[in-house]
Amino acid sequence: MFLKNNAPGLNRMRALQWGSILFLYVLLPLMPLFLFLQAADPDITLFIRISRTAGIYGFVWYALQFVVTARNRIIERFVAQDRRIVLHMLTAVGVLLVVVVHTGFGNEKYASKLQAGLGGTADTIFLWATLFSGLFFSNYFIRFLPVLKPYRDKIAGFLRLTHERCLLLHYVMPVGMAVLISHIVFLPGQGLILFKTCMVMIGCSALSVFLYHKLIVSHKVRRCPWTVDAVIHESDSVVTVCLNPPPGRNFKHLAGQFCYIRPLDGHIPPESHPFTISSGPDEKQVCVSVKSSGDFTGRIKDITPGSRVSMDGPYGKFSYALVSPDRHLVFIAGGIGITPMLSMLRDLCMKDPKRKVILIWGARNETDLICLKEIQAIGKQMEQFVFEPVLSREPCWEGQKGRINRMLMTEIFNRNGMGMAPSDLMSFDFFICGPAQMTADMLQLLKQMKVSRDAIHTERFEF
């Protein structure tokens, strides 16, 4: 079986992923911690040592937030987009916890007023920025406290909190990092030069990665704008924007990857948003299909041919091209989550039409099934292609109805001569893209079905 033959490769990749996270989040803080303990006053209390240890770990984790969120292809090799989002969220919670320990274990007994004030300012910035982001910049935590959602929406409406404004407020974090670096510089105590130097280098390096991504890379892509060639209205809420590259630009991407697009002509807010590339890798144009679901995406339909946009990419590891050609593929899409599947299907139809592919697409209404005729045409060209659209709000629909669940998947597999036992699924890789709740439900379902986590691939841009 492929899993047995590829086990060493999978194990090496898993070891690299976990090894890099272990080094950055556990071992890297040990270097400044060792320098501090070596030079610290031997008479400081155990509580102060605990406080300083927590502070050092909190500082390094805070710094790593800028590295993880920057569009860095080196980091992406080890931790893909969907896992980086989770890592970013969990790190923020971790920093909050160690800050509580740092400030609660007698830290003020070993600090000057200036140094303590800088530390308190940094803690306040991080606390309020994290709480703000958790409430208004993410839908993850609000799912656990749905009673707060109406109040959050009213506040957001009153303050006119667009995505871009939330993002700008989120960018107060670098200010907190700069204040925190000053907090370290003014730390009292003899013999802490090496410790301070190490901490300042970590903080400044992290800020440099962030600023390089935000300033230099952003400037480079704006200097070479792409041109909108066509805007295709796929449905009442979905448009496909086709882009021509700048002269001499050879854009290469894997089917299923995404890019960041920013309008440059002024009649649409100049915000940078991630969009999956729905066109195939061999097409001359790059196309993205966008559903109206917010302030920015609701304006995309107003973009016109001839408009200029900047493009940064490609990014992501959500591609069938990164798994063995011997593997069968199951694509599970929810709504506009079909876009990476479209790119992969277009590529598969040209390069591997004999591949066994199952597409299960959940949507509300038949009008949400964009490019339906094209997918059906692809099905006629691919020998082992199974397409199952599932509609939840279309009573006259003659196909599958309801939501994607284990019963429905079992019926689809059995009808096409495939079993659902763990041994039957060992030859499949599952690609999931759609709303956060659907993705979470599918992950739980596949876990219950004993599908290896290495055979499950997800993509998301928010949490």
C-alpha positions as CSV (number, residue, x, y, z in Angstrom):
1,M,0.0,0.0,0.0
2,F,1.1,3.6,-0.6
3,L,0.9,4.5,3.0
4,K,3.4,1.8,3.9
5,N,5.8,2.8,1.0
6,N,5.5,6.5,1.9
7,A,5.6,6.1,5.6
8,P,9.3,7.3,5.9
9,G,8.5,10.4,3.9
10,L,5.4,11.2,5.9
11,N,7.3,10.6,9.2
12,R,10.1,12.9,8.0
13,M,7.6,15.7,7.1
14,R,5.8,15.3,10.4
15,A,9.1,15.4,12.3
16,L,10.1,18.6,10.5
17,Q,6.8,20.2,11.3
18,W,6.8,19.4,14.9
19,G,10.5,19.8,15.2
20,S,10.3,23.4,13.9
21,I,7.5,24.2,16.3
22,L,9.3,22.6,19.2
23,F,12.4,24.6,18.4
24,L,10.7,28.0,18.0
25,Y,8.3,27.8,20.9
26,V,10.1,25.6,23.5
27,L,13.8,25.6,22.8
28,L,14.4,29.2,21.4
29,P,13.3,30.8,24.7
30,L,15.7,28.7,26.6
31,M,18.7,30.6,25.1
32,P,17.8,34.0,26.7
33,L,16.5,32.2,29.8
34,F,19.9,30.6,30.3
35,L,21.6,33.9,29.8
36,F,19.3,35.5,32.4
37,L,19.7,32.8,35.0
38,Q,23.5,32.8,34.5
39,A,23.7,36.6,35.2
40,A,20.8,37.2,37.5
41,D,21.3,38.1,41.2
42,P,21.5,34.8,43.1
43,D,19.4,36.3,45.9
44,I,16.2,36.8,43.9
45,T,13.3,34.7,45.1
46,L,11.8,31.7,43.4
47,F,8.7,33.8,42.6
48,I,10.8,36.3,40.7
49,R,12.5,33.5,38.8
50,I,9.2,32.1,37.8
51,S,8.0,35.6,36.8
52,R,11.1,36.2,34.7
53,T,10.8,32.7,33.0
54,A,7.2,33.4,32.1
55,G,8.1,36.8,30.9
56,I,10.9,35.5,28.6
57,Y,8.6,32.8,27.1
58,G,5.9,35.4,26.6
59,F,8.3,37.8,24.9
60,V,9.5,35.2,22.5
61,W,6.0,33.8,21.7
62,Y,4.8,37.4,21.2
63,A,7.7,37.9,18.7
64,L,6.9,34.7,16.9
65,Q,3.4,36.0,16.2
66,F,5.0,38.4,13.6
67,V,7.0,35.6,12.0
68,V,4.0,33.2,11.8
69,T,1.6,35.7,10.3
70,A,4.1,37.1,7.7
71,R,3.8,35.7,4.2
72,N,7.0,33.7,4.5
73,R,7.5,30.8,2.2
74,I,10.1,29.3,4.4
75,I,7.7,29.0,7.3
76,E,5.0,27.8,4.9
77,R,7.2,24.8,4.0
78,F,6.8,23.5,7.6
79,V,3.4,24.8,8.6
80,A,0.7,25.3,6.0
81,Q,-1.8,28.2,6.0
82,D,-4.6,26.5,7.9
83,R,-2.3,25.3,10.7
84,R,-0.6,28.7,10.9
85,I,-3.9,30.3,11.7
86,V,-4.6,27.9,14.5
87,L,-1.0,28.3,15.8
88,H,-1.4,32.1,15.7
89,M,-4.7,31.8,17.8
90,L,-3.3,29.3,20.3
91,T,-0.1,31.4,20.7
92,A,-2.2,34.5,21.6
93,V,-3.9,32.5,24.3
94,G,-0.6,31.2,25.5
95,V,0.9,34.7,25.7
96,L,-2.1,35.9,27.8
97,L,-1.5,33.0,30.3
98,V,2.2,33.6,30.7
99,V,1.6,37.4,31.1
100,V,-0.7,36.6,34.0
101,V,2.1,34.5,35.6
102,H,4.7,37.1,34.8
103,T,2.8,39.9,36.4
104,G,1.3,37.9,39.2
105,F,4.5,36.4,40.8
106,G,6.0,39.5,42.4
107,N,7.5,41.0,39.3
108,E,7.1,44.5,40.6
109,K,9.6,43.8,43.4
110,Y,12.5,43.7,40.9
111,A,11.8,46.6,38.5
112,S,12.3,50.3,38.2
113,K,9.2,52.5,37.7
114,L,10.1,53.2,34.1
115,Q,10.8,49.6,33.3
116,A,7.6,48.4,35.1
117,G,5.6,51.1,33.3
118,L,6.8,50.0,29.9
119,G,6.0,46.4,30.7
120,G,2.5,47.4,31.9
121,T,1.9,49.4,28.8
122,A,3.0,46.5,26.5
123,D,0.7,44.1,28.5
124,T,-2.2,46.5,28.2
125,I,-1.7,46.9,24.4
126,F,-1.5,43.1,23.9
127,L,-4.5,42.4,26.2
128,W,-6.9,44.9,24.6
129,A,-5.7,44.1,21.0
130,T,-6.2,40.4,21.7
131,L,-9.6,40.8,23.2
132,F,-10.6,43.1,20.3
133,S,-9.3,40.7,17.7
134,G,-11.0,37.8,19.4
135,L,-14.4,39.6,19.3
136,F,-14.4,41.5,16.1
137,F,-11.7,40.0,13.9
138,S,-12.5,36.3,14.4
139,N,-15.7,34.2,14.6
140,Y,-14.0,31.4,16.5
141,F,-14.6,32.4,20.1
142,I,-18.0,33.9,19.5
143,R,-19.2,30.4,18.6
144,F,-18.7,29.4,22.2
145,L,-20.6,32.5,23.4
146,P,-23.4,33.0,20.9
147,V,-25.3,35.2,23.3
148,L,-22.7,37.9,22.7
149,K,-23.0,37.9,18.9
150,P,-26.0,40.4,18.7
151,Y,-24.1,42.8,21.0
152,R,-20.9,42.4,19.0
153,D,-22.7,43.1,15.8
154,K,-24.4,46.2,17.2
155,I,-21.1,47.6,18.4
156,A,-19.3,46.8,15.1
157,G,-22.1,48.5,13.2
158,F,-22.0,51.6,15.5
159,L,-18.3,51.9,15.2
160,R,-18.4,51.0,11.4
161,L,-15.8,48.3,11.9
162,T,-14.9,47.2,8.4
163,H,-12.4,44.5,7.8
164,E,-9.7,47.1,7.0
165,R,-10.4,49.1,10.2
166,C,-10.2,45.9,12.3
167,L,-6.9,45.0,10.6
168,L,-5.5,48.4,11.3
169,L,-6.4,48.1,15.0
170,H,-4.9,44.7,15.0
171,Y,-1.7,46.2,13.8
172,V,-1.2,48.0,17.1
173,M,0.6,44.7,18.1
174,P,4.0,45.9,16.6
175,V,3.7,49.0,18.8
176,G,3.3,46.7,21.8
177,M,6.4,44.8,20.6
178,A,8.5,48.0,20.4
179,V,7.4,49.0,23.9
180,L,8.2,45.5,25.1
181,I,11.7,45.7,23.7
182,S,12.2,49.0,25.6
183,H,10.9,47.2,28.7
184,I,13.8,44.7,28.3
185,V,16.4,47.4,27.6
186,F,15.6,49.2,30.9
187,L,15.6,46.0,33.0
188,P,17.7,46.7,36.1
189,G,20.5,44.5,37.2
190,Q,24.2,44.1,36.6
191,G,25.6,41.6,34.0
192,L,22.5,41.3,31.9
193,I,24.0,42.7,28.7
194,L,24.1,39.4,26.9
195,F,20.6,38.6,28.0
196,K,19.3,42.0,26.8
197,T,21.1,41.7,23.5
198,C,19.7,38.3,22.9
199,M,16.1,39.4,23.6
200,V,16.4,42.6,21.6
201,M,17.8,40.6,18.6
202,I,14.8,38.2,18.8
203,G,12.3,41.1,19.0
204,C,13.9,43.2,16.3
205,S,14.3,40.2,14.0
206,A,10.6,39.3,14.3
207,L,9.6,42.9,13.7
208,S,11.9,43.0,10.6
209,V,10.2,40.0,9.1
210,F,6.8,41.6,9.7
211,L,7.9,45.0,8.3
212,Y,9.6,43.4,5.3
213,H,6.3,41.6,4.5
214,K,4.2,44.7,5.0
215,L,6.4,47.4,3.4
216,I,8.9,46.0,1.0
217,V,7.0,43.0,-0.4
218,S,3.8,45.2,-0.6
219,H,5.7,47.9,-2.5
220,K,7.2,45.4,-4.9
221,V,3.9,43.9,-5.9
222,R,2.3,47.3,-6.3
223,R,5.0,48.3,-8.7
224,C,4.0,45.5,-11.1
225,P,0.2,45.6,-11.2
226,W,-2.0,43.0,-12.9
227,T,-4.9,44.1,-15.1
228,V,-8.5,43.0,-14.9
229,D,-9.5,41.4,-18.2
230,A,-13.0,40.2,-17.5
231,V,-15.6,40.1,-14.7
232,I,-18.0,37.1,-15.0
233,H,-21.1,37.1,-12.9
234,E,-21.5,33.4,-12.0
235,S,-24.5,34.0,-9.8
236,D,-26.2,36.8,-7.8
237,S,-23.5,36.6,-5.1
238,V,-20.4,35.2,-6.9
239,V,-18.2,36.8,-9.5
240,T,-15.1,35.5,-11.2
241,V,-12.4,38.1,-11.9
242,C,-9.9,37.2,-14.6
243,L,-6.5,38.9,-14.5
244,N,-3.7,39.4,-17.0
245,P,-0.2,39.4,-15.6
246,P,2.2,42.4,-16.1
247,P,4.5,42.2,-19.2
248,G,7.2,39.6,-18.7
249,R,5.7,38.1,-15.6
250,N,5.6,34.3,-15.6
251,F,3.2,33.3,-12.8
252,K,3.4,29.7,-11.8
253,H,1.1,28.1,-9.2
254,L,-0.1,24.7,-8.1
255,A,-3.8,23.9,-8.6
256,G,-5.5,24.8,-5.3
257,Q,-3.1,27.5,-4.2
258,F,-4.2,31.1,-3.3
259,C,-3.0,34.6,-3.7
260,Y,-3.5,38.0,-2.1
261,I,-5.2,40.6,-4.2
262,R,-5.4,44.4,-3.6
263,P,-7.3,46.8,-5.9
264,L,-5.2,49.9,-6.8
265,D,-7.6,52.2,-8.7
266,G,-9.5,53.8,-5.8
267,H,-13.1,53.0,-6.4
268,I,-12.8,49.8,-4.3
269,P,-11.1,49.9,-0.8
270,P,-7.4,49.1,-1.3
271,E,-7.5,46.1,1.0
272,S,-5.4,43.0,0.6
273,H,-7.4,39.8,0.8
274,P,-6.6,36.1,0.2
275,F,-8.5,34.4,-2.7
276,T,-8.1,30.9,-4.0
277,I,-7.1,30.7,-7.6
278,S,-9.9,29.0,-9.5
279,S,-8.1,28.8,-12.9
280,G,-5.8,25.9,-13.8
281,P,-2.0,26.3,-13.6
282,D,-1.6,26.1,-17.4
283,E,-4.1,28.9,-18.2
284,K,-2.6,32.2,-19.3
285,Q,-4.9,34.2,-17.1
286,V,-5.3,33.9,-13.3
287,C,-8.9,33.9,-12.2
288,V,-10.4,34.1,-8.7
289,S,-14.0,33.4,-7.9
290,V,-15.4,35.6,-5.0
291,K,-18.6,35.4,-3.0
292,S,-20.1,38.6,-1.6
293,S,-20.0,38.1,2.2
294,G,-18.6,41.3,3.7
295,D,-17.6,44.9,3.1
296,F,-14.8,44.2,0.7
297,T,-16.1,41.1,-1.1
298,G,-19.4,42.9,-1.6
299,R,-17.6,45.5,-3.6
300,I,-15.7,43.1,-5.9
301,K,-18.7,43.0,-8.3
302,D,-18.1,46.7,-8.9
303,I,-14.6,46.1,-10.3
304,T,-14.4,46.8,-14.1
305,P,-12.2,45.5,-16.9
306,G,-9.0,47.5,-17.2
307,S,-8.7,48.1,-13.4
308,R,-5.4,47.4,-11.9
309,V,-4.7,45.2,-8.9
310,S,-1.6,44.0,-7.1
311,M,-1.1,40.3,-6.6
312,D,1.1,38.5,-4.0
313,G,1.4,34.8,-4.3
314,P,1.1,31.9,-4.8
315,Y,0.8,30.5,-1.3
316,G,-0.6,27.4,0.3
317,K,-0.1,23.6,0.3
318,F,-3.7,22.7,-0.5
319,S,-3.1,20.9,-3.8
320,Y,-3.5,17.4,-5.1
321,A,-0.1,17.9,-6.8
322,L,1.6,17.5,-3.4
323,V,0.3,14.0,-2.8
324,S,1.3,10.8,-4.6
325,P,-0.3,10.2,-8.1
326,D,-1.3,6.7,-6.8
327,R,-3.7,8.2,-4.3
328,H,-7.5,8.5,-4.9
329,L,-9.0,11.9,-4.2
330,V,-12.1,13.0,-2.3
331,F,-13.0,16.7,-2.6
332,I,-15.5,18.0,0.0
333,A,-16.5,21.6,-0.7
334,G,-19.0,23.9,1.1
335,G,-20.4,26.8,-0.9
336,I,-17.6,29.0,-2.4
337,G,-15.1,26.5,-1.0
338,I,-15.5,24.9,-4.5
339,T,-12.9,27.3,-5.9
340,P,-9.7,25.3,-5.2
341,M,-11.5,22.2,-6.3
342,L,-12.3,23.9,-9.6
343,S,-8.6,24.6,-10.2
344,M,-7.6,21.1,-9.3
345,L,-10.4,19.5,-11.5
346,R,-9.3,21.7,-14.5
347,D,-5.7,20.5,-14.0
348,L,-6.6,16.9,-13.4
349,C,-8.8,16.8,-16.5
350,M,-5.8,17.8,-18.6
351,K,-3.0,15.9,-16.9
352,D,-4.6,12.8,-15.2
353,P,-8.0,12.1,-16.5
354,K,-8.0,8.5,-15.3
355,R,-7.5,9.5,-11.7
356,K,-10.3,8.4,-9.3
357,V,-11.9,11.6,-8.0
358,I,-15.0,12.1,-5.8
359,L,-16.4,15.6,-5.5
360,I,-19.1,16.2,-2.8
361,W,-20.3,19.8,-2.9
362,G,-22.6,21.1,-0.3
363,A,-24.6,24.3,-1.1
364,R,-27.9,25.9,-0.2
365,N,-29.5,26.5,-3.5
366,E,-29.0,25.3,-7.1
367,T,-28.0,28.9,-8.1
368,D,-25.0,28.5,-5.7
369,L,-23.6,25.7,-8.0
370,I,-21.3,27.9,-10.1
371,C,-19.6,26.4,-13.1
372,L,-22.0,23.4,-12.9
373,K,-22.0,22.7,-16.6
374,E,-18.2,22.8,-16.7
375,I,-18.0,20.3,-13.9
376,Q,-20.4,18.0,-15.6
377,A,-18.4,18.3,-18.8
378,I,-15.2,17.5,-16.9
379,G,-17.0,14.4,-15.5
380,K,-17.6,13.2,-19.1
381,Q,-13.9,13.4,-19.8
382,M,-12.6,11.8,-16.6
383,E,-13.2,8.1,-16.4
384,Q,-13.5,7.7,-12.6
385,F,-15.1,11.0,-11.6
386,V,-18.0,11.0,-9.2
387,F,-19.9,14.3,-8.7
388,E,-22.4,14.6,-5.9
389,P,-24.0,18.1,-5.3
390,V,-25.9,18.2,-2.0
391,L,-28.4,21.1,-1.5
392,S,-29.9,22.0,1.9
393,R,-32.6,24.6,0.8
394,E,-33.9,23.4,-2.5
395,P,-37.1,21.3,-1.9
396,C,-37.5,20.5,-5.6
397,W,-33.9,19.3,-6.1
398,E,-33.8,15.7,-7.4
399,G,-30.3,15.0,-6.2
400,Q,-28.9,14.6,-2.7
401,K,-30.5,16.9,0.0
402,G,-29.6,18.0,3.4
403,R,-26.1,18.3,4.8
404,I,-22.9,16.2,4.2
405,N,-22.7,13.6,6.9
406,R,-21.5,10.0,7.4
407,M,-24.8,8.5,6.2
408,L,-24.7,10.5,3.0
409,M,-21.0,9.7,2.4
410,T,-21.6,6.0,3.0
411,E,-24.5,6.0,0.5
412,I,-22.3,7.7,-2.1
413,F,-19.4,5.4,-1.6
414,N,-21.5,2.3,-1.6
415,R,-23.4,3.4,-4.7
416,N,-20.1,3.7,-6.6
417,G,-18.7,0.4,-5.5
418,M,-16.5,1.6,-2.7
419,G,-16.5,0.7,1.0
420,M,-16.2,3.0,4.0
421,A,-14.2,0.8,6.3
422,P,-10.8,2.2,7.4
423,S,-9.0,-0.3,5.2
424,D,-11.1,0.9,2.2
425,L,-10.2,4.5,2.8
426,M,-6.4,4.0,3.2
427,S,-5.9,4.8,-0.5
428,F,-7.8,8.1,-0.4
429,D,-6.7,11.7,0.4
430,F,-9.4,14.1,1.5
431,F,-9.4,17.8,0.6
432,I,-11.9,19.9,2.6
433,C,-12.7,23.6,2.0
434,G,-15.7,25.5,3.1
435,P,-17.2,27.3,6.1
436,A,-15.4,26.9,9.4
437,Q,-18.2,24.8,11.0
438,M,-18.4,22.5,8.0
439,T,-14.7,22.0,8.0
440,A,-14.7,21.2,11.8
441,D,-17.6,18.7,11.3
442,M,-15.8,17.0,8.4
443,L,-12.6,16.7,10.4
444,Q,-14.5,15.1,13.3
445,L,-16.3,12.8,10.9
446,L,-13.1,11.6,9.2
447,K,-11.5,11.1,12.6
448,Q,-14.3,8.8,13.6
449,M,-13.8,7.0,10.3
450,K,-10.2,6.3,11.3
451,V,-8.8,8.4,8.4
452,S,-5.1,9.3,9.0
453,R,-4.6,13.0,9.7
454,D,-1.8,12.9,7.1
455,A,-4.4,12.1,4.4
456,I,-6.7,15.1,5.3
457,H,-6.0,18.5,3.8
458,T,-7.8,21.7,4.7
459,E,-7.7,25.3,3.7
460,R,-9.0,28.4,5.4
461,F,-8.2,32.1,5.7
462,E,-10.0,32.8,9.0
463,F,-10.8,31.2,12.3
